[in-house]
Amino acid sequence: MMKFLVSLFLGLSLMVTVAHAQNQPLRIEITEGVIEPLPFAVPNFVPDSGAASELADDLARVVAADLSGTGLFREIPASAYISQVTGFDDPIKFADWKAINAQALVTGAVNVSGNRVTVRFRVWDVFSDKEMEPGMQFSGTRDGWRRMAHKVADAVYSRITGEGGYFDSRVVYVSESGPKNQRRKRLAIMDYDGHNVQYLTDSSAIVLAPRFSPTGDRVLYTSYESGFPRIHVLDVGQVQRRVLESAEGTMSFAPRFSPDGQTVVYSLSQGGNTDLYTMNIASGQAQRLTSTPSIETAPSYSPDGQQIVFESDRSGTPQLYVMSASGGEAKRISFGQGRYGTPVWSPRGDLIAFTKQNKGRFHIGVMRTDGSEERLLTASFLDEGPSWSPNGRVIMFTRETRGENGRSSLYTVDISGRNLRPVRTPDGGSDPAWSPLQK
């Protein structure tokens, strides 16, 4: 039995003990808190054809970047390698990889035939001298090579951690350009790591708060195209959109899909009062959930669709409340100092992420669904708008800098508060929403 050090997304840094019983796969056992990640190696994949040479190298680099970016893994540089992998079926010289302290090894091969790309890969447990599980392969088009690399990384991540991955996913967000007092905003969609940006709207109208459907094929967002906030639903593949109707004299905003994708929960403001409503997307039939003189907004469903967490100032300051998805009595769950907002239920169902403002600072935080174990993950001039990764271990959010030239950017942080990282986008970015894993 041997130990390696890694920061898992469990709210604390953890020591992980790796047990290597004879003929048993690598097993991770959580014991105590430490901070070092798992050393791993990803030699450049082997090209099975001449046309695959450059693509094989690129695929391996994306897989390595995905794993390193989690904070769980530390890549051993190629300059430290003692032996090379020159054939996919060649025997692994485990002693050479042990000598440089590699504890996991990922090998792969790439074949290109016309526009078709096939990637084969294996994950090796170096210290037990064996393959962790039988190898896998993915196929796709040449244009989709980055997505195949993300799928490989997801499979490696899952085999080592025992949890689902999040690399083969997308993020919809508000792309921002121009000076702060004349900011131009348009919807954009990208891979989770900031690559393959595509624009879904132009900058002729202000757009806010895009949110994916559970299947990732539609996006809800708020647009000021008519001069007042209205909820739109957009088909991502066909870039077609329509307005979800609301009555004259009303303003609708902060929409979010139900887990089954059939219903939208949102805020509706009319006559100086703002309450929560649901709407059946197919029929357009609306149901009122709250009826108070306070402002109720930013609703988010629990993964089972049975409850809604939302923001309300009914107690005098913005706080977080939970109620049945059909309405009724709401229970306050936030009791710390400061103002709470933009709550989002974790896809695992165990936590709620939120924005908190206290003593002139903004924070992204998480708490249990009953409000216990509140933990602040970030602190800055302005952090807001958390969104969960598909596996519930990472949060993406908006960070804005001070002053006239202040810029909004996207960042990620794991739920232990470690591994704070910027997400590179062509322009500024805000209001991120993470998709589920792609099919």
Secondary structure, DSSP 8 states (H G I E B T S, - for coil): -EEEEE--SSSS-EEEEEE--TT---EEEE-S-----EEEE----EESSGGGHHHHHHHHHHHHHHHHHTSSEEE--GGG-SS----TTS---HHHHHHTT-SEEEEEEEEEETTEEEEEEEEEEGGGTEESS--EEEEEEGGGHHHHHHHHHHHHHHHHHSS---SS-EEEEEEEES-GGG-EEEEEEEETTS-S-EE-S-SSS-EEEEEE-TTSSEEEEEE-TTSS-EEEEEETTTTEEEE----TT-EEEEEEE-TTSSEEEEEEEETTEEEEEEEETTT--EEE----SSBEEEEEE-TTSSEEEEEE-TTSS-EEEEEETT----EE---SSSEEEEEEE-TTSSEEEEEEEETTEEEEEEEETTS-S-EE---BSEEEEEEE-TTSSEEEEEEE-SSTT--EEEEEEETTS---EEE--SSEEEEEEE-----
